[in-house]
């Protein structure tokens, strides 16, 4: 692999992509969870992490890193509705993930 992988990644979460056109080969990278918790009254856990894709042969085509929060709308439609303490925790987790993605 000729690309530089980010320092925030967790190698155990890497997924190599080799199918398709050789220019599209690379690795999906993902950090360990920045935070994860189940809001009050919810069975699904919110999980915040950083993710990206690094091309093997064409680093100029790498995808921008993203901060991802999974399960942020347990049981609701197109909105986040959390108790104040969970909203504050989500905000802190997103800020920490953004700092990691920017190498801070």
N, C-alpha and C positions, 0 to 999 in steps of 0.2 A: 504494500500500500504506500503510495507516494504522498498522501495528504497528511496534514497535521491534525491530530485529534485534540479536542478541547480538554483542558485540565479538569473541568467539572464532571466529565463523563464517568460513569460506572461501567468498566469493561464487561462486567457480567450481564449488562443490559444491551450490549451491542448486537445488532442484527445486520448481517452482511447481505447486500443485494447484488447478485451476479447474473440474474436472468435478464433477458432483453438485450438491448444494444450495449456494446462495451463502453460507450461514453457515459452510460447511465449507471455503471457499476459504482458501488461505494458501500458506506455503512451508515445505518441509522444509529445515532448515538442518543443516550438518555442518561440523565443524572440519577443518582439515588434520590428518593423522595426528600424534598426540602422539609415537608411537613405532611402529616396525614392524621386525620381525626374524623370521628363521626359527630356531626352536629346533634344537639339535643333533639330527640324525637325522630331521628333519621337512622335507617339501617345501613345505608351506603356511606363509606368513608370518603371525605374529600382528600384528594392526593394532589400535591403541587410538586412539579418537577420541571427540569429544563430538557429540551429535546432539539435535535437538529439532524442534518444529513450531510455527510462529507463524501464527495466524489473521489474515486480512486485516482483517476487520471486527469481530471479537469477541476481543480480546486476553485477556479473562478466561477464555477456553476454551483458551488455549495449553497444550500438553502440557508436563509437567516435562522439563527437560533430562536426558539420560541419558549416562553414560559407557559406551561400548561397546567390548568387546574381541572381535574376530573371530578365528576359527580358533584358539581357545585349547585345543581338544581334538583335535589332529591324530591321527586314527586311533583314538581312545579313545571309550568310551561314557559320557556323563554325568559326566565328571570331567576335571579338569586334572591332568596328570601331566608335570611339567617338571623338568629338571635344576635344581639350586639356583641357578645363575647366571641362568637364564632366569626362574625364579620371582621372584627379586629384581628383575629388570628389569621384569617385568610389574607387580609391586607399585609400583615407582617410576613407571611410565607411568600406572597407574590414579590414583595420588595427584596427579600433575601434571594429568591430565585433570579430576579433581574440582575442583582449585583453579581451573582455567580456567572450568569451568561455574559456579562460585560467584563469579567475577569477581575472584579473588585474584591 
